[in-house]
Amino acid sequence: MLKSLSEVFKSDEFLPTSAVFPDIDKDRLAKDLDLKSEGASRGSANQPETSSKTLDHMELKAVARVEDLRRRGLENYETNRRVYAERLNKAVSARMLVEMEASDSKAKFAEEVTKWKSLMVTPRERVQETFKWRNKFRQINKLERPAKKASSWVALIGLSLVLIILESGGNAYLFAQKNTLGLLGGLLAALLVSLANVSLSTLFGMGSRYANCRGFANILKKVVGLVFFLSWVVFALTYNAGVAHFRDAVERIGDWRQAGTSAIQTMVDNPISLNTMESYVLFLLGLFISILAFLKGYSHSDPYPGYAKVAQDVIDARDDYVDNLEDSIEVLAEHRDDAVNGLRAANDEVHRNINDSIDALYGQKALQSNLNPFLEQCNIAANYLLSIYRDANKAARLEEPPEYFNRPYTFENFETPKEDIARRQEAEVQAKEVSELVTQSIHKIFEVFHDAVKAHYEIDELEGTYIDRGKSPTSRSSGEKGEPPLKVVPDDDHGTA
């Protein structure tokens, strides 16, 4: 817009005020014309004659040099004055341009608001759909409590590694005996045993959650969960007992391969009988770690399978809605500020050009105020040059100088053009209308922005759990007492859960 306004007020003939009126270097002019020498030379010849009534050729030359500068300054003055006058004439065009740009800015901003509303449809539907599905999930599975947030896989794996390290560290010594690699061999054996114990117990714990499923439709899932739980019980007892019998066999036989075969046989014959206290400790430690791993797998998410995922979907949809809303409002605010700044800059540009033109044409700025001093300077410069010439002439001549030597020289008066009051008033009216137009447009843009922001749905409105706070305490009559009631307005499609 500023570029268009600049084109409206632009003029290639315009000169900066400092360049309108040229400087008059009197000494340089006197030197260029060699007035002293010429005055002395002509004075010695008693020229001009005493009876002369008009300026001689040297005087006319000096006056002509000043008059040339004076004419150039007045031409520049007229040029700039015409430019300023044309700017006043273009005030109407400038107002129309600003009006068009204001309408365009409002239309573009309204278009951005429409885009914003369209972009918010998907996040809004996502919030509604996930919330409806969470309520339906609760109704189907008869759940009234909030879901337990699922732990991250990083946390689950990290704790499993801690359990593996703890069990491996405890079993390393017990497996080190009769091992050809000593403590290192015992640590490797304990690590493998613990890895299987912890990982499988964790998986059994995760699968056992399906035993919590409710309803006839989930009977198969419930059976699967019970199978996982019973499998873990059998695994925990059998696996850790087998490891303890294996340690007994290693201590008794010494050979690890034969000890494996022997451990299976002794476990089948007498599973609860161990030969050493270390083996019992190994069994109890393995069983304890297996229980911890099972509980961790069971509790890493909500005990009811799928509930944590459904609840997390609602949270993610809400967060996504808020993020999209914040981004959209931020983008709208940027477009609003761009439109407002453009309108304000246009208003400033119009006022600057019109006010500068009025001030320049009516004597409040440099163009008009410098005119009279310049004209006076021209008279002074001309008389200065003439006085140099005449003084040298009078000093050299024998006869009396002409009478006009004693009279100052003045250029003819310059008539300043009369003020065009009607044009000035019209320009001022147009500038005022531009200001009013810009103010109204900015107000409208802010109004549209605020309406757009207020038009977005709160999350509780989307979910049908909007809380009507009723009247504020200050707005109630003096006969009412107590706090205003909270009214929950559920959506027909949503359960209260």
ABEGO torsion letter per residue (X at the ends): XAAAAAAAABBAABBBAAAABBBBBAAAAAAAAGAAAAAAAAAAAGOBBAABABBBAAAAAAAAAAAAAAAAAAAAAAAAAAAAAAAAAAAAAAAAAAAAAAAAAAAAAAAAAAAAAAAAAAAAAAAAAAAAAAAAAAAAAGBABBBBBBBBAAAAAAAAAAAAAAAAAAAAAAAABGBAAEAAAAAAAAAAAAAAAAAAAAAAAAAAAAAABBEAAAAAAAAAAAAAAAAAAAAAAAAAAAAAAAAAAAAAAGBAAAAAAAAAAAAAABAABBABAAAAAAAAAAAAAAAAAAAAAAAABBABBGAAAAAAAAAAAAAAAAAAAAAAAAAAAAAAAAAAAAAAAAAAAAAAAAAAAAAAAAGABAAAAAAAAAAAAAAAAAAAAAAAAAAAAAAABABBBBAAAABBBBBBBBBBBBBBAAAAAAAAAAAAAAAAAAAAAAAAAAAAAAAAAAABBBAAAAAGABBBAEBBAAABBAABBEBBBBBBBBBAABBAX
